[in-house]
Amino acid sequence: MSEEDDIILAELDDEELVQQMFDDLYDGLKEEIEEAVTILLDRGWAPYDILTKALVGGMTIVGADFRDGILFVPEVLLAANAMKGGMAILKPLLAETGAPRVGKMVIGTVKGDIHDIGKNLVSMMMEGAGFEVVDLGINNPVENYLNALETEGPDILGMSALLTTTMPYMKVVIDTMVEQGIRDDYIVLVGGAPLNEEFSRAIGADAYCRDAAVAVETAKDWVGRKHNSQKSA
Amino acid sequence: MPRPTDSQLTEDGLPLARTGGQVLLIACGALAREILDLKRLNGWTHLDLTCLPAKLHLYPEKITRAVRDTVARHRDAYDTIFVVYADCGTGGLLQAACAEMGVDMVEGPHCYSFFEGNQEFERHSESEITTFYLTDFLVRQFDAFIVKPMGLDRHPGLRDMYFGNYEKLVYQAQTDDPELTKKARACAERLGLSFERRFTGYGDLAGTLARL
């Protein structure tokens, strides 16, 4: 039996437990994360603190190591799955305790595209960062986006595509928003493996986000700017 | 020249063996066997071939740079250079680079499309968005391109995160090989998808190379 197998989470003090959660997220250990979340709740931690200090803190390390080529997609997915386990416990509590809300995002994979791994990671990290996320799922025609913009009133529209053949559909959505005179009412963020900054500019998006961590930072930045401009208007 | 192994084509590509051709094909290693077959069958001695490692497809953002470097290395030695890649997940960057370098490339989004014929693939693409495609090469290299990079050997539970939205695996057969069909069917089972074999032959690739 390895030394790690001997760790009893409940016997760790708060600081040690959070560090251990970082390690367990890194290793994609869902059950351990769920147990640790429950322990911290029992110790009186606010759900929002567990989310930001332990789960998001741990996923930030995962995200950085992914960007640096130390971790790869399978490991990130396992870590995300572990975080999802913790989030499932926290989510209803966050709603009850009125955690601060940074903004709201509608997100979906574009028409013709069923790839949702990146989108799901972005959704989860955005929720972790305090955004309310309305996830439209996969294969969304322009009508789905427009309906959601109208009914949900988000700050941000996020579109994702994995295929070279489907990424041009993002322009269809943005052009339709322009035609309807609503383009400037929303921050439009795009992402997906074949995309790049140049494409993002060419289709009239506000920013290209190369990964989930960048998406969160970009979203915070743009929402902050939007709120500032509204205040000064 | 000895036939390269699939592992060599995946990891290292195919080094240039100069045979006096006036046209250089810079191709993806995943197409090496098919191009060598077409050369042999058609007597295309004017075409020389070098291939980049097929595993570049695992990092499409590296394809454009690798093609640029290879064109630069050989352009003085050949009258014509032709790039045997489709867009291949480069998001238009490869096409832009080829245009800038003054070299042509294969039309289409990826090899699944040009093997089936770009027009035909385009025609049914909307009705097949939940289809996962494999070619002869990818069936032979299923572990190297799918199982290992996706971590399915170490974490089989990830399968549904990757393939949960897919319904069907279409094996686009370039050749008639019962063993390969059997393996393709096993790949579909492993991914939890239904199976269809679709004989494509070399599709648009043959016509494209014939015009060079």
Chai-1 contact restraints between the chains, C-beta under 6 A:
chainA,res_idxA,chainB,res_idxB,connection_type,confidence,min_distance_angstrom,max_distance_angstrom,comment,restraint_id
A,P74,B,G151,contact,1.0,0.0,6.0,A-B,restraint_1
A,P74,B,H155,contact,1.0,0.0,6.0,A-B,restraint_2
A,P74,B,L158,contact,1.0,0.0,6.0,A-B,restraint_3
A,L77,B,L158,contact,1.0,0.0,6.0,A-B,restraint_4
A,L77,B,M161,contact,1.0,0.0,6.0,A-B,restraint_5
A,G112,B,I129,contact,1.0,0.0,6.0,A-B,restraint_6
A,I114,B,I129,contact,1.0,0.0,6.0,A-B,restraint_7
A,I114,B,T130,contact,1.0,0.0,6.0,A-B,restraint_8
A,I114,B,N165,contact,1.0,0.0,6.0,A-B,restraint_9
A,I138,B,N165,contact,1.0,0.0,6.0,A-B,restraint_10
A,T164,B,D87,contact,1.0,0.0,6.0,A-B,restraint_11
A,T164,B,G89,contact,1.0,0.0,6.0,A-B,restraint_12
A,T164,B,G91,contact,1.0,0.0,6.0,A-B,restraint_13
A,T164,B,P109,contact,1.0,0.0,6.0,A-B,restraint_14
A,T165,B,P109,contact,1.0,0.0,6.0,A-B,restraint_15
A,P194,B,G89,contact,1.0,0.0,6.0,A-B,restraint_16
A,P194,B,G91,contact,1.0,0.0,6.0,A-B,restraint_17
A,L195,B,G91,contact,1.0,0.0,6.0,A-B,restraint_18
A,N196,B,G91,contact,1.0,0.0,6.0,A-B,restraint_19
A,F199,B,G91,contact,1.0,0.0,6.0,A-B,restraint_20
